[in-house]
Amino acid sequence: MSALRDLYQEVIVDHGRRPRNFGRMAQATRRAEGYNPLCGDRLTLYLRLADDVIVEASFEGAGCAISTASASLMTEALKGMTAAQAEILFTNFHAMLTGNGTAPVPLGKLETLAGVREFPARVKCATLAWHTLHAALHGADEPVSTE
């Protein structure tokens, strides 16, 4: 099991150091801001939807490795999903980190973040991007907070 845990840590470190889809999106159709006052993580999420499908997702901001890795993995997973599918993914990811420890459905690479649930203070770091996604999908004007 330690080899699997090491692999998961490697994925988190890689996405934390070299986040995918990092940067402002010029053609965004949805945008939301998120803030984690506990550790100071901030991010802005950009989505471009066409016919209710997420064609592109990106983010910018500053945060810890877990927050950055979570946003990076999330933006990769969202591409090609409908808004409804993204909401279901949000629910399942949140359940994985705050529920009984197992994802209701397989979450692929996102499961690399499952170990975060062992550190309750870090769950907010891992879910910041996801709460920001939820806000973007619902057109929230105010920045979301993990508090």
CORCORSUL-V607700 format. One record per backbone hydrogen bond with DSSP energy under -0.5 kcal/mol. NH is the residue of the N-H (numbers start at 1). CO is the residue of the C=O. Records with the same first field share a line. If there is no record, write none. Layout:
NH: CO, CO
This chain:
5: 1
6: 2
7: 3
8: 4
9: 5
10: 6
11: 7
12: 8
13: 9
14: 10
15: 11
16: 12
17: 13
18: 14
22: 19
23: 21, 59
26: 24
28: 25
29: 47
30: 47
32: 45
34: 43
35: 144
36: 41
37: 35
39: 36
40: 36
41: 36
42: 62
43: 34
44: 60
45: 32
46: 58
47: 30
48: 56
49: 47
50: 53
53: 50
54: 81
55: 48, 53
56: 48
58: 46
59: 21
60: 44
62: 42
68: 64
69: 65
70: 66
71: 67
72: 68
73: 69
74: 70
75: 71
76: 72
77: 73
78: 74
79: 75
80: 54
81: 78
83: 52
86: 82
87: 83
88: 84
89: 85
90: 86
91: 87
92: 88
93: 89
94: 90
95: 91
96: 92
97: 93
98: 94
99: 95
101: 95
110: 107
111: 108
112: 109
113: 110
114: 111
116: 113
117: 114
118: 115
119: 116
122: 119
123: 119, 120
124: 120
126: 122
127: 123
128: 124
131: 127
132: 128
133: 129
134: 130
135: 131
136: 132
137: 133
138: 134
139: 136
140: 135
144: 33
146: 35
